[in-house]
Amino acid sequence: MDDRERLERMFSPGSIAVIGASREPVKIGHATLLNVLVSGYPGKVYPVNPKAKEIMGLKCYPSILDISEEIDLAVIAIPARFVPDAVRESAKKGVAGVIIISAGFGEIGGEGKVLEDELKDIVKETGIRIIGPNTMGYKNPVDDLDASFVFGMPDPGHIALASQSGALCIGMIHHANRERIGLSKVISVGNKIDVSDAEIIEYLSKDPHTRVIAMYIEGIKDGKKFIEAVRRCDKPIVAIKSGRTRAGAAAAATHTGSLSGSDRIYDSVFRQLRIHRARDTPELFDFATALSRQPPLKGKRIGIVTNGGGAGILLSDALEMEGLEVAEITEKTKERLREVLPPISTPRNPVDVIGDAGFYLYESASRILLEDGNVEGLIVVCVHAGYARPKEYVGALKKLVREHKNCGKPILGCWIGGEEMESVIVDLKEEKIPIYPSTTRAAKAMAVLGKEWERVSA
């Protein structure tokens, strides 16, 4: 079988062997097997442990070679020194690939580096594929598969996440769930001794459930293949590249054994490839959410509707700092706005509907501005001013998005307030409307949609 078929079988396996499955709850092998079963995985599962006959109601096998049925994926959670033999046996069995959760390889140097080199030799000799080592594992919420040792399944969605850090990957899953951001795949790549970023991108570019690829990268080992894979990919890629500073690069070297390289080179390559670079986890999801839920911004001219004048000013500043413009609206639009706005409000962009505006005014002003030919994208701002009910604004924005979802213009929300605001915007997040808690974050997200149009139209 070729590499593409091996990756397909690894990420959509019909059968899984958990090598190192354990009856002891404190062991990683126990947690891994439990996660596979709890996730509702519909395929066949085979625990492998020479010291047990049965684990969690399943027959246990001394070796993967003792299993008579075909195995697509082996998940390995045993001490590092035993891993090479387990991989050799998996290759002999005809397994497409293995996920090595075990740590203690190149990231610690010395004997760990020797073991890692041995694994690389096995890949060359047998053709078996390896994800890891030193990885959290893999989670596929779309197909109900949790092949990891950490509890916590993402909600299904359209953003694929690939991370070189297992712990950060877990944190990002919980962040996504809190923000009602669904994920299609979560791949913890660890030390990346075999399956590379390039191959992950190529696989995800053809995954029907993935619209956006989000990545946390400490180092890229084959720059040429990475560049080629990105150029072939027709989906937006958002990436955090850590190790930007001397201190960060040193930390990356001891974390996953990565050589970070010059950040200036990465920055230049990312710009040329039109990879959307994020600075931290919230920004990664800010960008990925906008890209997965809204069309690209076909220009620079933005309309603003706000119930707070100060927020409109801040957003105007933020948009201009991101290279966007506050749109000059037409006279016809001004006339339409005069018909709905209170006398104290001036019909101009940003449109200030005043703090006591209700559902009708908020929705109609937003609709009028969106229908202006000079407006290429819209940000609807709601400040918890204490006059009107935020729930009314939720209904207005939901109506606007539903009725104009095919207009070809991106619509973002910027909602500023405390706990009461958080409780009502859950409805917007579940409606898949991108909502941001600050004018700066909303402006950056809109700017990314503009850069995405430059990418797809290049």
Summary of the structure (lengths in Angstrom):
residues: 458
radius of gyration: 25.1
end to end distance: 35.9
largest distance: 81.9
contacts: 1659
relative contact order: 0.08
helix: 44%
strand: 19%
